C-alpha cells in the first residue's frame, strides 16, 4: 500500500496510532521503503507513553507527535523543550508540534479564542522546526467541543464540510506570515539551537535561536495570557546570541515590522494579546560576535 501511494506522488505518511502495531514491522518496512525512496517522510501520530513514542522514533519514524498540545505554562514549555533538546532524545526524536489535531481540541483553544490560536501557532512554529495544524477549523477559530471531550463537535471525521477557502481571518494571515518567516530565517529551521531567557513575569516566555553559519539570530517573546496585556523584563543569553555586554542593538519584529533599540542583557517587552500575542524579533546589529 505504501508503494502504491508513493507511485501516485505521496511523499509524507502520517501513520495513525502506530504504537498499536508491531515495532518489528516498522523496523522492517520503513528501511525497505527508504532504500528506493529516501525522500519519503513517516510521521508517527502517537499520543501514548513516552517510552513507546521514543521506541517508534528509534524504529525509523522521521518525525513524531509530541505532548506540546498540552504544554501551556512557562514552566511546562521550558521543561519540555529541555527534555527534547538537552537529553539523549535529541539524537533520535524529531518533534513535530501540533496546536490541535483532527482528534483533539485542547481546552487552551476552547477558552482562549483567537488570541490563544495565534499564541499556540507562534509557539509551535518557533519552538520546533516542524509543526502542523488541523485546518481549516484552526484558521476559522472554531472552538466548540463535543460535550465532555477534547474534540471538535462538528468533526470532519463524521461529516462532510464545505469551506470558503478565500475567506480572510486574522489567524490565516498570521499563519501566512509565520510560514514566510520560517522560510526566510535559518535559525527557525532546527529545534536544537534554543536557549531560554529569564523573565520577570511568568506570563511571558522568551527564548532565542541562532544559526551559526548565517549569523541569523532571533528573539521570540510570547504572552501566555489570552485575555490580558502582560509585560516584563527579559534577560538575554548574550553569548548564545553573539552579543557583547552593554552593546546597543536594533531588533525588528518580523510580525509587525516595528523596530526597537535594545541594550545589554535586560530589556523590556509588553504584549497585548488582542493586537499580537508575540514578538519574533530579528537582531539587526551589524556587529556579530562568534556564536
C-alpha positions as CSV (number, residue, x, y, z in Angstrom):
1,X,0.0,0.0,0.0
2,X,2.8,2.4,0.8
3,X,4.5,1.8,-2.6
4,X,1.1,2.3,-4.3
5,X,0.7,5.8,-2.9
6,X,4.3,6.7,-3.5
7,X,3.7,5.9,-7.1
8,X,0.8,8.4,-7.1
9,X,3.1,11.1,-5.7
10,X,2.6,10.9,-2.0
11,X,5.8,11.5,0.0
12,X,4.5,12.1,3.5
13,X,2.7,9.4,5.5
14,X,1.0,10.3,8.8
15,X,0.6,6.9,10.4
16,X,-2.4,6.8,12.8
17,X,-1.7,5.1,16.1
18,X,1.5,3.3,15.0
19,X,2.0,2.1,18.6
20,X,-0.9,-0.4,18.1
21,X,1.2,-2.2,15.5
22,X,4.3,-4.3,15.9
23,X,7.6,-2.4,16.4
24,X,9.2,-5.2,14.3
25,X,7.0,-4.3,11.3
26,X,8.1,-0.6,11.3
27,X,11.8,-1.6,11.8
28,X,11.5,-3.7,8.7
29,X,9.1,-1.6,6.5
30,X,10.5,1.9,6.8
31,X,14.1,1.0,5.9
32,X,12.8,-1.1,3.0
33,X,10.9,1.9,1.6
34,X,13.8,4.2,2.1
35,X,16.1,2.0,0.0
36,X,14.4,3.3,-3.1
37,X,12.6,6.3,-1.8
38,X,14.8,8.1,0.7
39,X,12.7,11.3,0.4
40,X,9.6,9.7,2.0
41,X,8.7,11.0,5.5
42,X,6.9,8.9,8.1
43,X,5.2,10.9,10.9
44,X,4.2,8.9,14.0
45,X,0.7,10.0,15.2
46,X,1.1,8.6,18.7
47,X,0.0,10.3,21.9
48,X,0.9,7.5,24.2
49,X,3.5,6.7,26.8
50,X,6.9,8.5,26.5
51,X,9.0,5.3,26.1
52,X,6.7,4.0,23.4
53,X,6.9,7.2,21.5
54,X,10.7,7.1,21.8
55,X,10.7,3.5,20.6
56,X,8.8,4.4,17.4
57,X,11.3,7.2,16.7
58,X,14.1,4.6,17.1
59,X,12.3,2.3,14.8
60,X,12.7,4.8,11.9
61,X,9.9,7.4,12.0
62,X,11.3,10.7,10.7
63,X,9.0,12.8,12.9
64,X,6.8,12.3,15.9
65,X,3.8,13.8,17.5
66,X,4.5,15.3,21.0
67,X,3.0,16.5,24.2
68,X,3.3,20.1,23.1
69,X,-0.5,20.2,22.7
70,X,-0.9,20.1,26.5
71,X,2.2,22.2,27.5
72,X,0.8,25.7,28.2
73,X,2.6,27.3,31.1
74,X,6.1,28.9,31.0
75,X,7.5,26.1,33.3
76,X,5.8,23.3,31.3
77,X,7.2,24.7,28.0
78,X,10.7,25.2,29.2
79,X,10.9,21.8,30.9
80,X,9.5,20.0,27.8
81,X,11.9,21.8,25.4
82,X,14.9,20.9,27.7
83,X,13.8,17.3,27.7
84,X,13.6,17.3,23.9
85,X,16.9,19.2,23.2
86,X,19.2,18.5,26.2
87,X,18.8,14.8,26.8
88,X,19.5,11.8,24.6
89,X,16.2,12.3,22.8
90,X,17.8,15.0,20.7
91,X,19.7,12.2,18.9
92,X,16.8,10.2,17.6
93,X,13.4,12.0,18.3
94,X,12.4,14.7,15.8
95,X,9.4,16.5,17.4
96,X,6.5,17.8,15.3
97,X,4.4,20.4,17.3
98,X,0.6,20.5,16.7
99,X,-1.6,23.0,18.4
100,X,-4.6,20.9,17.5
101,X,-5.4,17.7,15.6
102,X,-8.4,16.1,13.8
103,X,-9.0,14.3,17.1
104,X,-8.0,16.9,19.7
105,X,-9.4,20.4,20.6
106,X,-7.4,21.3,23.7
107,X,-9.1,23.4,26.4
108,X,-6.5,26.1,25.9
109,X,-8.0,26.8,22.4
110,X,-11.6,26.4,23.6
111,X,-11.4,29.1,26.3
112,X,-8.7,31.3,24.8
113,X,-10.3,32.1,21.5
114,X,-8.5,33.8,18.6
115,X,-5.6,35.1,20.9
116,X,-4.9,31.5,22.0
117,X,-4.9,30.3,18.4
118,X,-2.4,32.9,17.5
119,X,-0.2,32.2,20.5
120,X,-0.2,28.4,20.1
121,X,0.6,28.8,16.4
122,X,3.6,31.0,17.0
123,X,4.9,28.8,19.8
124,X,4.6,25.7,17.7
125,X,6.2,27.3,14.7
126,X,9.2,28.8,16.5
127,X,9.9,26.3,19.2
128,X,10.1,23.4,16.8
129,X,11.5,23.2,13.3
130,X,8.5,21.0,12.4
131,X,4.9,21.9,13.1
132,X,1.4,21.2,11.8
133,X,-2.2,22.1,12.5
134,X,-5.6,20.8,11.6
135,X,-7.4,23.3,9.5
136,X,-9.5,25.0,8.3
137,X,-11.1,24.8,11.8
138,X,-8.0,26.3,13.1
139,X,-7.9,29.1,10.6
140,X,-11.6,30.0,11.3
141,X,-11.1,29.7,15.0
142,X,-13.8,27.1,15.7
143,X,-13.8,26.3,19.4
144,X,-17.0,24.3,20.2
145,X,-16.0,21.0,21.8
146,X,-18.0,17.8,21.9
147,X,-19.6,17.7,25.4
148,X,-17.3,16.0,27.8
149,X,-14.5,15.6,25.3
150,X,-11.4,17.4,24.0
151,X,-12.7,17.1,20.4
152,X,-14.5,19.3,17.8
153,X,-18.2,18.8,17.9
154,X,-18.6,19.2,14.1
155,X,-15.7,16.9,13.2
156,X,-14.8,16.1,9.6
157,X,-14.3,12.5,10.7
158,X,-18.1,12.3,10.9
159,X,-19.5,14.7,8.3
160,X,-18.6,16.5,5.0
161,X,-17.9,20.2,5.4
162,X,-17.7,22.9,2.7
163,X,-15.3,25.7,3.3
164,X,-14.9,29.2,1.8
165,X,-11.2,29.0,1.0
166,X,-11.0,32.6,0.1
167,X,-12.4,34.0,3.4
168,X,-9.9,36.2,5.3
169,X,-9.2,35.7,9.0
170,X,-6.5,37.2,11.2
171,X,-5.4,33.7,12.1
172,X,-4.9,32.8,8.5
173,X,-3.0,36.0,7.9
174,X,-0.6,35.2,10.8
175,X,-0.2,31.6,9.6
176,X,1.0,33.0,6.2
177,X,3.4,35.5,7.9
178,X,4.8,32.9,10.2
179,X,5.4,30.4,7.4
180,X,7.3,33.1,5.4
181,X,9.3,34.0,8.5
182,X,10.3,30.3,9.0
183,X,11.4,30.0,5.3
184,X,13.5,33.2,5.5
185,X,15.2,32.6,8.8
186,X,17.6,29.6,9.1
187,X,17.5,29.9,12.9
188,X,13.9,28.5,12.9
189,X,14.8,25.6,10.7
190,X,16.2,23.5,13.6
191,X,14.9,22.6,17.0
192,X,18.2,22.1,18.9
193,X,19.5,25.7,18.9
194,X,17.1,27.1,21.5
195,X,18.2,29.0,24.6
196,X,15.6,30.3,27.1
197,X,15.8,33.8,28.5
198,X,15.0,34.6,32.2
199,X,11.8,36.7,32.6
200,X,10.4,38.7,35.5
201,X,6.8,37.7,34.6
202,X,5.8,34.0,34.4
203,X,3.1,35.0,31.8
204,X,5.9,35.9,29.4
205,X,8.1,33.2,27.9
206,X,11.1,34.2,26.0
207,X,13.7,32.2,24.0
208,X,16.4,32.8,21.5
209,X,17.5,30.9,18.4
210,X,20.8,31.5,16.5
211,X,22.2,29.9,13.3
212,X,25.9,29.7,13.4
213,X,26.5,29.5,9.6
214,X,24.5,32.6,8.6
215,X,24.5,34.6,11.8
216,X,20.7,34.7,11.8
217,X,19.6,35.5,15.3
218,X,16.1,35.7,16.7
219,X,14.4,36.5,20.0
220,X,10.9,35.2,20.5
221,X,8.7,36.6,23.3
222,X,5.2,35.3,23.9
223,X,2.3,36.4,26.1
224,X,0.8,33.3,27.7
225,X,-2.3,35.1,28.9
226,X,-5.1,35.0,26.4
227,X,-7.1,37.9,27.9
228,X,-4.7,40.5,29.4
229,X,-1.7,42.6,28.4
230,X,1.4,41.3,30.1
231,X,4.8,42.9,30.3
232,X,8.2,42.2,31.9
233,X,11.9,42.3,31.6
234,X,13.8,39.6,29.8
235,X,17.4,38.6,30.5
236,X,19.0,37.6,27.2
237,X,21.7,34.9,26.8
238,X,24.2,37.2,25.2
239,X,26.8,34.6,24.5
240,X,24.3,32.4,22.6
241,X,23.3,35.5,20.5
242,X,26.9,36.6,19.9
243,X,26.3,40.0,21.7
244,X,28.6,41.9,23.9
245,X,27.5,43.1,27.4
246,X,26.4,46.7,27.3
247,X,26.2,46.8,23.5
248,X,23.3,48.6,21.8
249,X,21.5,46.7,19.0
250,X,18.3,47.0,17.0
251,X,15.7,44.3,16.9
252,X,13.0,44.2,14.2
253,X,9.6,42.5,14.8
254,X,9.1,40.2,11.8
255,X,5.4,40.0,12.6
256,X,4.6,43.7,12.7
257,X,7.7,45.4,11.2
258,X,8.2,47.6,14.3
259,X,11.8,48.3,15.4
260,X,13.2,48.7,18.9
261,X,16.5,49.8,20.3
262,X,17.8,47.4,23.0
263,X,20.9,47.3,25.1
264,X,22.7,44.6,27.1
265,X,21.1,41.7,28.9
266,X,17.9,43.2,30.4
267,X,15.2,44.6,28.1
268,X,11.5,45.2,28.5
269,X,8.7,43.7,26.5
270,X,4.9,44.3,26.7
271,X,2.4,42.3,24.6
272,X,-1.3,43.0,24.1
273,X,-2.8,39.6,23.1
274,X,-5.6,41.3,21.1
275,X,-3.1,43.1,18.9
276,X,-0.4,40.4,18.7
277,X,0.5,38.0,21.5
278,X,4.1,37.6,20.5
279,X,7.3,39.2,19.1
280,X,9.5,37.4,16.6
281,X,12.5,39.8,16.8
282,X,15.4,39.7,14.3
283,X,18.6,41.2,15.6
284,X,19.8,43.7,13.0
285,X,23.0,44.7,14.8
286,X,25.9,44.7,12.3
287,X,28.3,43.6,15.0
288,X,28.2,39.8,15.2
289,X,30.5,38.0,17.6
290,X,31.3,34.3,17.3
291,X,28.2,32.3,18.2
